[in-house]
Amino acid sequence: MKKAEIVKEVAEQTSIEKAVVGKILETFMLSVEEHLLNREHVALSGFGRFGLKKRAAKMGRNIPKNIPIKIASDVIPAFKPSKKFTRKVRKALDKN
């Protein structure tokens, strides 16, 4: 599902104009981004938590040259679904 499809669906379900829903969604995404850049997490109760995750340094391989290369550690954005949300998805998928 793409952002435009989410905007359309929310607009239809709430009778709010698509332009307004789009602006709200864009503002939400910018807010999450801003808090992550400040090394803060964003928790949505019953849904999940956006945060930062540190990837450890590791050894990789340059395949064309067949030489090992060191891949530096890095910090990446991550999403951890809540237990409630995870149970709900598992239960729904088990029915299929």
N, C-alpha and C positions, 0 to 999 in steps of 0.2 A: 504494500500500500504506500502510495506517495503522499507527500504533504498536501497537494491539491485535493486528493481524494479524502483525506482526513478533514480538511476545511469544508468540503462539500457535505460530508456526512454530518458533521457537527452543526453546520448551518441548517440543514434539513431537520435535524432532530430538535433544535432549539428555536427555530424561526428567527435566528439572528442573521443579518446580512453576511454574505461570504467575505466581503472586504473587512468587516469588523472581526470576524472569526480569524481570518488570515493574519490580521494585525496582532490579535491576542496571542496566537500560536507563535508568531515571529518574536514577540516580546518575551514569551515564556522561554523560547530557545536561547535568546540573547541573555536572559537572566541566569539560566543554568550555566551557560558558557562563562559569564562574568564571575560567578561564584567559584567555578572550577579553577579559573585563572588565579583567583585569590586563595586557592588551596582549601576551599570550603566544600562540604558535601551538600547535596540537595536531596532531601527525603520527601517522598510522596507517600503518606500513610496508606497502606493497603495495596500499593503498587510496586514501589521499589526505591532504590537510592542511587543517585548519580554521584560518583566520586572519582578519585584518582588511584591508579594502580601502577606500582613500580615493576617494570620488567627487569630481570637480572641480566647482567652481561653474559654473553655466551660466545662460543666459537661456532663460526659458520664456514662455508666453503664457497670460493669463487669457482664455480663449476667449469667455465671455459678454460681457465688457466690452471685448474686443479691445485689451488693453493688454499690453505686455511686462512681465514680472516677473523679478526675479533670484532664482534658486534657489541657496541657499548650499551650500558644500561639506559633505560628510558622511562619516562613517566607518560602514561596514556590515560585518557578518560575511560571510565568503565561504568557499567550499569549492573546493579545486583537486584534482581527481582525479590519482592517480599515473599515470605513463606506462604501467606494467604493467596497471593497472586499465582505463585508456583503450583500450589495445590489445586486451585481453580482450573488452571490450564491442563494439568495432568489429568484431572477428573474428566474434563471435556474431551480430551484426546483419547482417553481410555474407552469412551463410549463408541468411538469410531472404529 
